[in-house]
Amino acid sequence: MHIHLQNTPGDALFAFSRQMWEDAAARAPDIGTGHHVTIGETEADLHEALRTAEALVCDAGIIRIHIAEAATKPDAPRLRLLFATNAGLDRLAPFDWLPDGMILMNNRGTHDAKSGEFAIMSVLMLVNRIPEMVTNQRAGRWQKIWGSVLSGRRLTIVGLGTLGGATARNAAGFGMRVTGVRVNPRPHPHCSRVVGTADLDAVLPDTDVLVLACPLTDATRGLMDRRRLSLLPQGAGLVNIARGEVVDQDAVCDLLEIGHLGGAVLDVFTPEPIPDGHRLWTTPNLVISPHTSADDPATYNPHSLDIFLENLRAWRDGRPMPNRFDVARGY
């Protein structure tokens, strides 16, 4: 099989290398060896490789520019497998560009360790009131602020996939009371209770910290509007590692400014990057992470290649592919 790995121009930190592929193939020799593997850096490399490639591994941005939105589609007569090195593929919607018979995959599973640690770090920051301390530091104001421990505190997580599940595991280890919210309210091993999305309003008032970890779909866009954010108790904290469009960003800023929200740690925004002069830069008790919560340059591509080969093995064996993207659900 001809497998082509396409690097994103100007993103050397997350670039594929020949050694990276060979290491991944060695970890899965039953499926990783015997392929013709090419690595591209330029648009010309991509178009040349797609003439014979059966599988393409690349960032969703490359798929969007060169395949999904391309005015002139590249000549790719043998391409069957499209593996995006991203978990959320909302920027590729609508998916009417995807040809019949072509399988689109994401790299769900790559982010769990990093995002789970980032989320629990954020929860620790909020319970210890670090965003408020940072605001006081910027103002040159000495004011003693007392934090708390996590044990017994109430954490609500919207979305229990890779990101939310890892967060729940870490929070349970600290003794938190974890409530999960997802479409199918089946039990989760690290949650004391799980409710359906329809019951979100009922659990928000019983929340000390809310973590948003859901994919962006038509159902989750604007999910946390001003009304729902106001259902959180006075002084509650907010963490968003989902997508900026999941939450009413101005409402978050307003509720931080009046003190209804005690603090927030946001990793995703609308738009990105945050423009100069935007109110987010000066909103009190807010810590900004520039969409880096889930990615570790040291492990990201190796894990992505392991997941790709796992799916390639399933495809070869005629089994369901664990990372096949469901365009109807949006994840």
C-alpha positions in Angstrom: 0.0 0.0 0.0 1.2 3.5 -0.8 0.8 5.6 2.4 1.5 9.3 2.2 2.2 11.5 5.3 1.8 15.2 4.5 3.4 17.7 6.8 1.9 21.1 7.4 4.1 24.0 6.1 5.7 26.0 8.9 4.8 23.5 11.6 8.1 21.8 12.2 7.2 21.0 15.8 4.5 18.5 14.6 6.2 17.2 11.5 6.4 13.5 10.5 9.8 12.0 9.9 11.0 8.8 8.3 12.3 7.6 11.7 8.9 8.3 13.2 7.2 6.1 10.7 9.8 3.3 11.1 9.4 3.3 14.8 5.6 3.1 14.5 6.0 0.2 12.0 8.3 -1.6 14.4 5.7 -1.3 17.1 3.1 -3.0 14.8 5.1 -5.1 12.4 2.1 -7.2 11.3 0.5 -4.2 9.7 3.2 -1.5 9.6 5.8 -3.2 7.3 5.9 -3.7 3.6 4.3 -0.4 2.6 5.5 2.3 0.2 5.6 5.4 2.5 6.2 8.9 1.3 6.5 12.1 3.3 5.6 15.5 1.7 6.4 19.0 2.6 4.9 21.0 -0.2 1.6 21.2 -2.2 3.5 19.7 -5.2 4.6 16.8 -3.0 0.9 16.2 -2.0 -0.5 16.3 -5.5 2.2 14.0 -6.8 1.7 11.5 -4.0 -2.0 11.4 -4.4 -1.7 10.1 -7.9 -0.9 6.7 -6.4 -1.6 6.9 -2.7 -4.2 4.7 -1.1 -4.0 6.3 2.3 -3.3 9.9 3.3 -2.3 11.0 6.9 -2.3 14.7 7.5 -3.8 17.6 9.5 -7.4 18.4 8.9 -6.4 21.8 7.6 -4.6 20.2 4.6 -7.7 18.1 3.9 -9.9 21.2 4.1 -7.7 23.3 1.8 -6.6 20.7 -0.8 -9.6 18.3 -0.8 -12.7 19.5 0.9 -12.7 23.1 -0.4 -10.4 22.8 -3.4 -11.9 24.3 -6.5 -9.9 21.7 -8.5 -9.7 18.4 -6.8 -6.3 16.7 -6.9 -6.0 13.5 -9.0 -6.4 10.8 -6.4 -7.8 7.7 -8.2 -6.7 5.2 -5.6 -7.2 7.1 -2.4 -9.5 5.2 0.0 -8.3 6.0 3.5 -8.2 9.6 4.9 -6.7 9.9 8.4 -6.8 13.3 10.0 -4.4 14.0 12.8 -7.1 15.8 14.7 -9.9 14.6 17.0 -12.4 17.3 16.2 -13.2 17.6 12.4 -15.9 20.3 12.6 -13.9 22.5 10.3 -14.4 19.9 7.5 -18.2 20.1 7.8 -20.5 19.8 5.8 -19.1 16.5 4.6 -20.7 16.4 1.2 -17.2 16.6 -0.3 -16.4 13.1 1.0 -16.6 10.7 -2.0 -18.6 7.5 -1.6 -16.3 4.7 -0.6 -13.7 6.9 1.0 -13.2 6.3 4.8 -12.5 9.4 6.9 -10.8 8.8 10.3 -9.7 11.0 13.2 -7.0 10.5 15.8 -9.3 10.2 18.8 -7.3 8.7 21.7 -4.1 10.7 21.0 -5.1 13.5 23.4 -6.3 11.7 26.5 -3.2 11.9 28.7 -2.3 15.5 28.0 -5.8 16.9 28.0 -6.7 14.9 31.1 -3.7 16.4 32.9 -4.4 19.9 31.6 -8.1 19.7 32.7 -7.3 18.5 36.3 -4.5 21.2 36.5 -7.2 23.7 35.6 -9.6 22.4 38.1 -6.9 22.6 40.8 -6.2 26.2 39.7 -9.8 27.1 40.0 -10.4 25.5 43.4 -7.3 27.2 44.7 -8.4 30.5 43.1 -5.3 30.9 41.0 -7.0 33.0 38.3 -8.0 35.5 40.9 -4.4 35.6 42.3 -3.1 36.3 38.8 -5.6 39.1 38.4 -4.4 40.6 41.7 -0.8 40.1 40.6 -1.3 42.1 37.4 -2.9 44.9 39.5 -0.1 44.9 42.0 -2.5 44.1 44.7 -1.6 42.0 47.8 -4.7 40.2 49.0 -4.7 36.9 50.8 -6.9 34.4 49.1 -7.6 30.9 50.5 -8.2 27.9 48.3 -9.5 24.5 49.0 -8.8 20.8 48.3 -10.5 18.8 45.6 -11.8 16.0 47.7 -15.6 16.2 48.0 -15.9 19.1 45.5 -18.5 18.8 42.7 -17.2 18.5 39.2 -19.5 18.3 36.1 -18.0 17.2 32.8 -19.9 17.8 29.6 -18.7 15.1 27.2 -17.2 11.8 28.3 -15.1 10.9 25.3 -11.3 10.9 25.2 -11.0 14.3 26.8 -13.8 14.1 29.3 -13.1 10.5 30.3 -9.5 11.2 31.1 -10.6 14.3 33.2 -13.1 12.1 35.1 -10.4 9.5 35.9 -8.1 12.1 37.3 -10.8 13.9 39.2 -12.0 10.7 40.8 -8.5 10.0 41.9 -8.6 13.3 43.9 -11.9 12.3 45.5 -14.1 14.6 43.6 -17.8 14.0 43.1 -17.9 13.6 39.3 -21.1 14.0 37.3 -20.9 13.2 33.6 -23.2 14.6 30.9 -23.5 13.0 27.5 -26.0 12.0 24.9 -26.3 8.4 26.0 -26.4 8.5 29.9 -24.9 5.1 30.3 -22.7 4.7 33.4 -19.0 5.7 33.4 -16.4 4.0 35.7 -15.1 7.3 37.0 -18.4 9.2 37.4 -20.7 8.9 40.5 -23.6 9.7 38.1 -24.1 10.2 34.4 -27.1 12.1 33.0 -28.3 12.8 29.5 -27.8 16.2 27.8 -31.5 16.9 28.3 -30.8 17.0 32.1 -27.9 19.4 31.9 -29.9 22.2 33.5 -30.7 20.1 36.5 -27.0 19.4 37.4 -25.5 22.8 36.8 -26.7 24.3 40.1 -24.9 21.3 41.9 -21.6 22.2 40.3 -18.4 23.7 41.7 -16.4 23.4 38.5 -17.8 22.8 35.0 -15.5 21.2 32.4 -16.6 21.4 28.7 -15.0 18.5 26.8 -17.6 17.7 24.1 -17.2 17.8 20.3 -18.6 20.7 18.4 -21.8 19.6 16.6 -25.1 21.2 15.7 -26.3 19.9 19.1 -23.5 21.4 21.1 -23.0 24.7 19.3 -24.0 27.4 21.8 -24.9 24.7 24.4 -23.6 26.8 27.3 -25.5 30.0 26.7 -26.0 32.9 29.2 -29.0 31.2 30.8 -27.2 28.0 31.4 -24.1 29.7 32.7 -26.2 31.6 35.1 -27.5 28.3 36.6 -24.0 27.7 38.0 -23.8 28.6 41.6 -22.1 31.8 42.8 -18.3 31.4 42.6 -18.3 28.3 40.3 -15.4 27.7 37.9 -15.4 27.0 34.2 -12.9 25.0 32.1 -13.3 24.8 28.3 -11.2 22.3 26.4 -13.9 21.6 23.8 -14.5 24.4 21.2 -15.0 28.1 21.6 -18.4 27.9 19.9 -19.8 25.6 22.6 -20.1 28.5 25.0 -21.3 32.1 24.9 -18.0 33.8 25.3 -19.4 37.3 26.1 -21.6 35.8 28.8 -18.5 34.2 30.3 -16.7 37.5 30.4 -19.8 39.3 31.9 -20.2 36.7 34.6 -16.6 36.8 35.5 -16.7 40.6 35.7 -19.7 40.7 38.1 -18.2 37.8 40.2 -20.9 35.2 39.5 -18.2 33.0 38.0 -15.3 32.7 40.4 -12.7 31.9 37.7 -12.2 30.4 34.3 -9.5 28.6 32.3 -10.2 28.7 28.6 -8.2 26.9 25.9 -10.5 27.5 23.0 -12.0 30.7 21.6 -14.1 32.4 18.9 -12.2 33.5 16.9 -8.7 32.1 17.1 -6.3 33.7 17.6 -7.9 36.2 20.0 -7.7 39.6 18.3 -5.7 42.5 19.8 -7.8 44.6 22.1 -10.4 41.8 22.6 -12.1 42.0 26.1 -10.8 38.4 26.8 -7.3 39.9 27.4 -8.5 42.0 30.3 -11.4 40.0 31.8 -10.6 39.4 35.5 -10.1 36.0 36.9 -9.5 34.4 33.5 -6.5 32.3 32.5 -6.0 31.9 28.7 -4.3 28.9 27.1 -3.8 29.4 23.3 -5.4 26.1 22.2 -2.6 23.9 23.5 -4.3 21.8 26.2 -4.4 18.5 24.3 -1.2 18.4 22.3 2.2 17.1 23.3 4.8 17.5 20.5 6.9 14.7 21.9 4.1 12.1 21.6 1.4 13.5 19.3 2.6 12.1 15.9 3.8 8.8 17.3 0.5 8.2 19.0 -1.4 9.3 15.9 0.6 6.8 13.8 -0.1 4.0 16.3 -3.9 4.8 16.0 -3.7 4.9 12.2 -2.0 1.5 12.1 -4.6 0.1 14.5 -7.3 1.2 12.1 -5.5 -0.1 9.1 -5.3 -3.5 10.8 -9.1 -3.4 11.4 -9.7 -2.4 7.8 -7.5 -5.3 6.5 -9.3 -7.8 8.8 -12.7 -6.6 7.9 -13.5 -5.4 11.4 -15.1 -2.0 12.4 -12.5 0.7 12.4 -12.4 2.4 15.8 -11.6 5.8 14.5 -13.9 5.9 11.6 -15.6 9.3 11.6 -19.4 9.4 11.7 -20.3 12.3 9.5 -23.9 12.1 10.6 -23.1 12.5 14.3 -20.1 14.8 13.7 -17.7 12.8 15.7 
